[in-house]
Amino acid sequence: MSNLEIGLWSFPALLGLIFLRVPIGISMFCAGFGGLWLMMGNPNLALAKLKTETFTTFSDYSMSIVPMFLLMGHFASIGGMSRALFKAAESWIGHRPGGVAMAAVGACAGFGAICGSSLATAATMSKVALPELKRAGYAGGFSTATLAAGGTLGILIPPSLILVVYAILTEQNIAKLLLAAFIPGLLAAVGYAITISLYVRRYPDQAGTRPPVSYADRMRELVKVWPVLAVFATVVGGIYTGLFTPTQGAAVGAAGTGIVAALNGTLGRSAMVEAFLATAKSSAMIYLIVFGAKYYNGFLARSGAPQEVSEWLLSQGYAPIVILIAILVFYLIMGCVMDSLSMILLTVPIFFPALKMMEWGMTTEELAIWFGVLVLIVVEVGLITPPVGMNLFIINSMDRETPMPETYRAVIWFVGSDLIRVAILLLFPAITLFLI
C-alpha cells in the first residue's frame, strides 16, 4: 500500500479500536504506531518517534494549564460555590414561572466560569439543584433536561479546558480563544432561559412555584457569591490585560478557590488529598489523549492524508460555508458517541488545513478562533442530543425515578435553542470575534 492508503485506512482502524472500548489515547497511539511501522518498514523508526513525541508533548509549558484549571474546579466544588450560586439565583428569580430552572442554568454558567468541564458542571450542579427542582414541583424530565443542557455551559464559559487544548493543537493564542467563547457562552445561557420560559408556557404543569424571597434575603444570598466573581474577574481579567499568562492565571484561580474553600472550613486534609488525586487522574487521562493525538497526527502528516482530503474538498467546487456546515453536521453526529476532547484532537488536524485553503475574508487566526468556538458548541450539543448524549445519562443516573424518554422529550427544546445559536454564530462571525 502507498503512504496515502495507509493513512486513509488508519482512520477506520482507529474507529474499530475505539468501538472495542480501547481507551481513545491508546487507540490513537496504536493507529499511529502501526501506520508508521507499515510506512517505514522498521519498528525502530516508529519507536524513535515515540521517544521524541513523548518529550515534546509532556515538556510543553502550555500543558501545565490543564491540571491548574482542573484543580480550580475541584476546589470550587469542595468550597460550596455551586450551592451559593444556585441559592443566589433562585432567591432572585425562583418565584417566576420556570424561575428555579432558570436559576439552575444561571448557576451552571457561573460554576462553568471556575470549572472548565461540562461533565463536572452537570454532575456538580445536579447534586445541588435537582433536589430543589423536585421540591419546587418541577417534572422529572424537565428538571434533568435543564441540568443536562446547563452543564454544557461549563465547557463554553471561560475558562475551557477543551479550548485550551485546541489552542495548543492549532498554535493559537489561548487568551484570545477564551475571550472569544465568552459572548457565545452568554448567548447560550440567555437562549436556555428563553427556552425554559417558552416550555413552561406550553406545559405549565411541568413547573411548580416558589414564594418570593425578601430583598434583604436576596442581598444576603448575593453577597455569598462574591468569591466566584472575584476569582473569575481575577483570572479572566488578568489574562485579558496581560497581567499574567493563561497558565499563571490558572494557578492564581486554583489558589483563589483553594483559599475560599479553606476559609469556608470545607477544605480539610482528606478533601485536599481527594482534590489532588482527582486532578492527577483527570490530568493523566487528558495528557494521554493529547499524546496519542499528537503521535497519530504526526503519522497522518507524514502519510499526506490531510493534504489529500483538503485538495479533494476544494476540488468539489462547493462554497466554503457549505463545507463548513457539512463539517459541523459531522461533529454534531459524532459528538453523540465520542468524547469532545478526543474528537477535536482527532479531526481538527484534518479539517482545519482544508478550511485554511479557502477564502473566508478573515485572517488565519480569526478563522481558527471562529472555527474552534463553533466546533466546541456543536460537539457540546451532541452531549445532550438523544438518544446517546453523555450529559443525559450522567444526570439521569442521579435521578433513577425519571424515565429517560421524559428527559429526551424535554431536552429537544434545548437542542433547538442550541441549533439556532449555531446558525447565528455561523452567519455572523463578528459576534465570536468581537472581544479579540
C-alpha positions as CSV (number, residue, x, y, z in Angstrom):
1,M,0.0,0.0,0.0
2,S,1.1,3.6,-0.6
3,N,1.6,6.0,2.3
4,L,-1.7,7.7,1.4
5,E,-3.6,4.4,1.5
6,I,-2.1,3.6,4.9
7,G,-3.1,7.0,6.2
8,L,-6.7,6.6,4.9
9,W,-7.1,3.1,6.2
10,S,-5.8,4.1,9.6
11,F,-9.0,6.0,10.4
12,P,-11.4,3.1,10.2
13,A,-8.8,1.0,12.1
14,L,-8.8,3.7,14.8
15,L,-12.6,3.8,15.0
16,G,-12.6,0.0,15.3
17,L,-10.3,0.2,18.3
18,I,-12.5,2.8,19.9
19,F,-15.6,0.7,19.4
20,L,-13.7,-2.2,21.0
21,R,-13.5,0.1,24.0
22,V,-9.8,0.6,23.9
23,P,-9.0,4.0,25.6
24,I,-9.0,6.8,23.0
25,G,-5.5,7.9,23.8
26,I,-4.1,4.4,23.4
27,S,-6.2,3.8,20.3
28,M,-4.7,6.9,18.5
29,F,-1.2,5.9,19.6
30,C,-1.6,2.3,18.3
31,A,-3.1,3.5,15.0
32,G,-0.2,6.0,14.6
33,F,2.5,3.5,15.7
34,G,1.1,0.7,13.4
35,G,0.9,3.2,10.5
36,L,4.4,4.4,10.9
37,W,5.7,0.8,11.1
38,L,3.9,0.0,7.8
39,M,5.1,3.1,6.1
40,M,8.8,2.8,7.1
41,G,9.0,-0.9,7.3
42,N,11.0,-0.7,10.5
43,P,9.6,-0.6,14.1
44,N,12.7,1.2,15.3
45,L,11.8,4.4,13.4
46,A,8.3,4.3,15.0
47,L,9.9,3.9,18.4
48,A,12.3,6.8,17.8
49,K,9.2,8.9,17.0
50,L,7.7,7.7,20.3
51,K,10.8,9.0,22.2
52,T,10.7,12.5,20.7
53,E,6.9,12.9,20.8
54,T,6.8,11.9,24.4
55,F,9.3,14.6,25.4
56,T,7.8,17.4,23.2
57,T,4.3,16.7,24.4
58,F,4.9,16.5,28.2
59,S,7.6,19.2,28.3
60,D,5.3,21.8,26.7
61,Y,4.8,24.6,29.2
62,S,1.3,25.3,27.9
63,M,0.1,21.9,29.1
64,S,0.6,22.9,32.7
65,I,-2.6,24.9,32.5
66,V,-4.6,21.7,32.4
67,P,-4.1,20.5,36.0
68,M,-4.4,24.0,37.3
69,F,-7.9,24.5,35.8
70,L,-8.9,21.1,36.9
71,L,-7.8,21.8,40.5
72,M,-9.6,25.1,40.4
73,G,-12.8,23.2,39.6
74,H,-12.4,20.7,42.3
75,F,-11.6,23.3,45.0
76,A,-14.7,25.3,43.8
77,S,-16.9,22.2,44.3
78,I,-15.5,21.5,47.7
79,G,-15.8,25.1,48.7
80,G,-19.6,25.0,48.2
81,M,-19.5,27.7,45.4
82,S,-22.0,25.7,43.3
83,R,-24.6,25.8,46.1
84,A,-24.0,29.6,46.7
85,L,-24.5,30.3,43.0
86,F,-27.7,28.4,42.8
87,K,-29.2,29.8,46.0
88,A,-28.4,33.4,44.9
89,A,-30.0,32.9,41.5
90,E,-33.0,31.1,43.0
91,S,-33.6,33.9,45.5
92,W,-33.9,36.5,42.8
93,I,-35.9,34.6,40.1
94,G,-37.2,31.4,41.7
95,H,-40.7,32.7,42.2
96,R,-41.2,33.4,38.5
97,P,-42.6,30.8,36.1
98,G,-39.7,28.4,35.4
99,G,-37.6,30.5,37.7
100,V,-35.9,27.7,39.6
101,A,-34.9,26.1,36.3
102,M,-33.5,29.4,35.1
103,A,-31.6,29.7,38.4
104,A,-30.1,26.3,37.7
105,V,-28.9,27.4,34.3
106,G,-27.5,30.6,35.7
107,A,-25.7,28.7,38.4
108,C,-24.3,26.3,35.8
109,A,-22.9,29.3,33.8
110,G,-21.4,30.8,37.0
111,F,-19.8,27.5,38.0
112,G,-18.6,27.0,34.5
113,A,-16.6,30.2,34.9
114,I,-14.5,28.5,37.6
115,C,-14.7,24.8,36.4
116,G,-14.0,24.4,32.7
117,S,-15.7,21.0,32.3
118,S,-19.2,20.3,31.1
119,L,-19.5,16.8,32.7
120,A,-18.2,18.1,36.0
121,T,-20.5,21.1,35.9
122,A,-23.5,18.9,35.1
123,A,-22.7,16.4,37.8
124,T,-21.9,19.1,40.5
125,M,-24.9,21.2,39.8
126,S,-27.2,18.2,39.7
127,K,-26.4,17.4,43.3
128,V,-27.3,20.9,44.3
129,A,-30.2,21.8,42.0
130,L,-32.0,18.6,41.3
131,P,-33.5,18.1,44.8
132,E,-34.6,21.8,44.8
133,L,-36.3,21.4,41.4
134,K,-38.1,18.4,42.6
135,R,-39.1,20.1,45.9
136,A,-40.5,23.0,43.9
137,G,-42.8,20.7,41.9
138,Y,-40.8,20.6,38.6
139,A,-41.4,17.5,36.5
140,G,-38.5,15.0,36.5
141,G,-37.9,15.0,32.7
142,F,-37.9,18.9,32.6
143,S,-35.5,19.0,35.6
144,T,-33.0,16.5,34.2
145,A,-33.1,18.1,30.7
146,T,-32.5,21.6,32.2
147,L,-29.4,20.4,34.1
148,A,-28.0,18.4,31.2
149,A,-28.3,21.5,29.0
150,G,-26.9,23.8,31.7
151,G,-24.0,21.5,32.2
152,T,-22.8,22.2,28.6
153,L,-22.1,25.8,29.7
154,G,-19.2,24.5,31.8
155,I,-17.1,24.0,28.7
156,L,-18.0,27.2,26.9
157,I,-17.9,29.9,29.6
158,P,-14.2,30.7,30.1
159,P,-12.0,29.0,31.2
160,S,-12.5,26.0,29.0
161,L,-10.1,23.1,29.0
162,I,-11.0,21.9,25.6
163,L,-10.4,25.4,24.1
164,V,-7.0,25.4,25.9
165,V,-6.1,22.1,24.2
166,Y,-7.5,23.3,20.9
167,A,-5.3,26.4,21.1
168,I,-2.2,24.3,21.7
169,L,-3.2,22.0,18.9
170,T,-3.7,24.8,16.3
171,E,-1.0,27.0,17.8
172,Q,-3.3,29.9,18.6
173,N,-3.4,32.4,21.4
174,I,-5.1,30.8,24.5
175,A,-6.2,34.1,25.9
176,K,-8.0,35.2,22.7
177,L,-9.8,31.8,22.4
178,L,-11.0,32.0,25.9
179,L,-12.3,35.6,25.4
180,A,-13.9,34.6,22.1
181,A,-16.1,32.0,23.8
182,F,-17.4,34.5,26.3
183,I,-20.2,36.1,24.3
184,P,-21.4,32.7,22.7
185,G,-21.5,31.4,26.3
186,L,-23.7,34.2,27.4
187,L,-25.9,33.7,24.4
188,A,-26.3,30.1,25.3
189,A,-27.4,30.9,28.9
190,V,-29.9,33.5,27.6
191,G,-31.1,31.1,25.0
192,Y,-31.7,28.4,27.6
193,A,-33.6,30.9,29.8
194,I,-35.9,31.8,26.9
195,T,-36.4,28.1,26.1
196,I,-37.4,27.5,29.7
197,S,-39.9,30.4,29.6
198,L,-41.4,29.0,26.3
199,Y,-41.5,25.5,27.7
200,V,-43.4,26.4,30.9
201,R,-45.9,28.4,28.9
202,R,-46.5,25.4,26.7
203,Y,-46.5,22.9,29.6
204,P,-47.5,24.9,32.7
205,D,-48.0,21.7,34.7
206,Q,-44.3,20.8,34.3
207,A,-43.1,23.6,36.6
208,G,-44.0,24.4,40.2
209,T,-43.9,27.8,42.0
210,R,-41.9,29.2,44.9
211,P,-42.9,32.1,47.2
212,P,-41.0,35.3,46.6
213,V,-37.9,36.0,48.9
214,S,-37.5,39.3,50.6
215,Y,-34.9,41.7,49.2
216,A,-32.9,41.5,52.4
217,D,-32.6,37.7,52.0
218,R,-31.8,38.2,48.3
219,M,-28.9,40.5,49.1
220,R,-27.6,38.1,51.7
221,E,-27.5,35.3,49.2
222,L,-26.0,37.6,46.5
223,V,-23.1,38.6,48.9
224,K,-22.2,34.9,49.3
225,V,-21.2,34.6,45.6
226,W,-18.5,37.3,45.7
227,P,-15.7,34.7,45.8
228,V,-16.9,33.3,42.5
229,L,-17.0,36.8,40.9
230,A,-13.6,37.7,42.4
231,V,-11.9,34.5,41.1
232,F,-13.4,34.9,37.7
233,A,-12.6,38.6,37.4
234,T,-9.0,37.9,38.6
235,V,-8.4,35.0,36.2
236,V,-10.0,36.3,33.0
237,G,-9.2,40.0,33.7
238,G,-5.6,39.2,34.5
239,I,-5.2,37.1,31.3
240,Y,-7.0,39.7,29.1
241,T,-4.9,42.6,30.4
242,G,-1.7,40.7,30.1
243,L,-1.1,40.8,33.9
244,F,-0.2,37.2,33.7
245,T,-0.2,34.3,31.2
246,P,-3.1,31.8,30.9
247,T,-1.0,29.3,32.8
248,Q,-0.3,31.7,35.6
249,G,-4.0,32.7,35.6
250,A,-5.0,29.1,36.1
251,A,-2.6,28.8,39.0
252,V,-4.0,32.0,40.5
253,G,-7.5,30.7,40.1
254,A,-6.7,27.3,41.7
255,A,-5.1,29.2,44.7
256,G,-8.1,31.5,45.0
257,T,-10.7,28.7,45.0
258,G,-8.5,26.8,47.5
259,I,-8.3,29.7,49.8
260,V,-12.1,30.2,49.6
261,A,-12.7,26.5,50.4
262,A,-10.3,26.7,53.3
263,L,-12.0,29.8,54.7
264,N,-15.4,28.1,54.4
265,G,-14.0,25.2,56.5
266,T,-14.6,22.6,53.8
267,L,-11.0,22.0,52.7
268,G,-9.8,19.6,55.3
269,R,-6.9,17.2,54.8
270,S,-9.0,14.4,53.3
271,A,-10.8,16.8,51.0
272,M,-7.5,18.3,49.8
273,V,-6.0,14.8,49.1
274,E,-9.2,13.9,47.2
275,A,-9.0,17.0,45.1
276,F,-5.3,16.4,44.3
277,L,-5.9,12.8,43.4
278,A,-8.9,13.6,41.2
279,T,-6.9,16.3,39.5
280,A,-4.0,13.9,38.9
281,K,-6.2,11.2,37.4
282,S,-8.1,13.6,35.1
283,S,-4.8,15.3,34.0
284,A,-3.2,11.9,33.3
285,M,-6.2,11.0,31.1
286,I,-6.1,14.3,29.2
287,Y,-2.3,14.1,28.8
288,L,-2.6,10.6,27.4
289,I,-5.2,11.7,24.9
290,V,-3.1,14.7,23.8
291,F,-0.1,12.5,23.4
292,G,-1.9,9.9,21.4
293,A,-3.4,12.6,19.2
294,K,-0.1,14.2,18.5
295,Y,1.5,10.9,17.7
296,Y,-1.3,9.9,15.4
297,N,-1.4,13.4,13.7
298,G,2.3,13.2,13.1
299,F,1.8,9.9,11.3
300,L,-1.1,11.4,9.3
301,A,1.0,14.4,8.2
302,R,3.8,12.0,7.0
303,S,1.2,10.0,5.0
304,G,-0.1,13.1,3.3
305,A,-3.8,12.2,4.0
306,P,-4.8,15.6,5.4
307,Q,-3.4,17.3,2.3
308,E,-5.3,14.9,0.0
309,V,-8.5,15.4,1.9
310,S,-8.1,19.2,1.7
311,E,-7.4,19.1,-2.0
312,W,-10.4,16.8,-2.6
313,L,-12.7,19.1,-0.7
314,L,-11.5,22.1,-2.7
315,S,-11.9,20.2,-6.0
316,Q,-15.6,19.6,-5.3
317,G,-16.3,23.3,-6.0
318,Y,-18.6,23.8,-3.1
319,A,-18.8,27.2,-1.4
320,P,-16.7,27.3,1.8
321,I,-19.8,27.8,4.0
322,V,-21.4,24.6,2.6
323,I,-18.2,22.6,3.5
324,L,-18.2,24.2,7.0
325,I,-21.8,23.3,7.6
326,A,-21.1,19.7,6.5
327,I,-18.2,19.5,9.0
328,L,-20.4,20.9,11.8
329,V,-23.0,18.3,11.0
330,F,-20.3,15.6,11.2
331,Y,-19.3,16.9,14.6
332,L,-22.9,17.0,15.8
333,I,-23.4,13.4,14.9
334,M,-20.0,12.1,16.3
335,G,-20.4,14.3,19.4
336,C,-23.3,12.0,20.4
337,V,-21.0,9.0,20.7
338,M,-17.4,10.3,21.2
339,D,-15.7,12.3,23.9
340,S,-15.4,16.0,23.0
341,L,-11.7,16.4,23.6
342,S,-10.9,13.2,21.7
343,M,-12.9,14.0,18.7
344,I,-11.5,17.5,18.4
345,L,-7.9,16.3,18.7
346,L,-8.6,13.6,16.2
347,T,-10.3,15.6,13.4
348,V,-9.1,19.2,13.7
349,P,-5.7,18.4,12.0
350,I,-7.7,17.1,9.1
351,F,-10.5,19.7,8.7
352,F,-8.7,22.9,9.7
353,P,-6.0,22.7,7.0
354,A,-8.7,22.4,4.4
355,L,-10.6,25.4,5.7
356,K,-7.4,27.5,5.7
357,M,-7.0,27.0,2.0
358,M,-10.4,28.6,1.3
359,E,-11.3,32.2,1.0
360,W,-13.1,33.5,4.1
361,G,-12.3,37.2,4.2
362,M,-10.6,36.9,7.6
363,T,-7.1,36.1,8.9
364,T,-6.0,32.6,9.7
365,E,-6.1,33.5,13.4
366,E,-9.7,34.7,13.2
367,L,-10.7,31.6,11.2
368,A,-9.1,29.4,13.8
369,I,-10.8,31.1,16.7
370,W,-14.2,31.2,15.0
371,F,-14.0,27.6,13.9
372,G,-12.8,26.5,17.3
373,V,-15.8,28.1,19.1
374,L,-18.3,26.7,16.5
375,V,-16.8,23.2,16.8
376,L,-16.9,23.4,20.6
377,I,-20.6,24.4,20.6
378,V,-21.6,21.7,18.2
379,V,-19.8,19.0,20.0
380,E,-21.4,20.1,23.2
381,V,-24.8,19.9,21.6
382,G,-24.0,16.3,20.9
383,L,-23.7,15.8,24.7
384,I,-27.4,16.5,25.1
385,T,-28.7,15.1,21.8
386,P,-30.9,11.9,22.2
387,P,-30.5,9.0,22.2
388,V,-26.9,8.8,23.4
389,G,-26.0,12.2,24.8
390,M,-23.4,11.7,27.6
391,N,-24.8,14.5,29.8
392,L,-28.2,13.0,29.7
393,F,-27.0,9.7,31.1
394,I,-25.0,11.4,33.8
395,I,-28.0,13.4,35.0
396,N,-30.4,10.5,34.8
397,S,-28.1,8.4,36.8
398,M,-28.7,10.8,39.7
399,D,-32.5,10.6,39.2
400,R,-33.4,7.0,38.7
401,E,-37.1,7.7,39.1
402,T,-37.3,9.8,35.9
403,P,-37.6,7.6,32.7
404,M,-35.1,8.5,30.0
405,P,-37.8,9.2,27.4
406,E,-39.2,12.0,29.5
407,T,-35.7,13.6,29.6
408,Y,-35.5,13.2,25.8
409,R,-38.8,14.9,25.2
410,A,-37.8,18.0,27.2
411,V,-34.2,18.3,26.1
412,I,-35.2,18.6,22.4
413,W,-36.3,22.1,23.2
414,F,-32.8,22.9,24.4
415,V,-31.2,21.3,21.4
416,G,-33.4,23.5,19.2
417,S,-32.1,26.6,21.1
418,D,-28.5,25.4,20.5
419,L,-29.0,24.9,16.8
420,I,-30.5,28.4,16.4
421,R,-27.4,29.8,18.3
422,V,-25.0,27.9,16.0
423,A,-26.8,29.3,12.9
424,I,-26.5,32.9,14.3
425,L,-22.8,32.5,15.1
426,L,-22.2,30.9,11.7
427,L,-23.9,33.7,9.8
428,F,-22.3,36.5,12.0
429,P,-18.7,35.6,12.8
430,A,-18.2,39.1,14.3
431,I,-20.2,38.0,17.4
432,T,-17.5,35.5,18.2
433,L,-14.6,37.7,17.2
434,F,-15.9,40.9,18.9
435,L,-13.7,40.7,22.0
436,I,-10.5,39.8,20.3
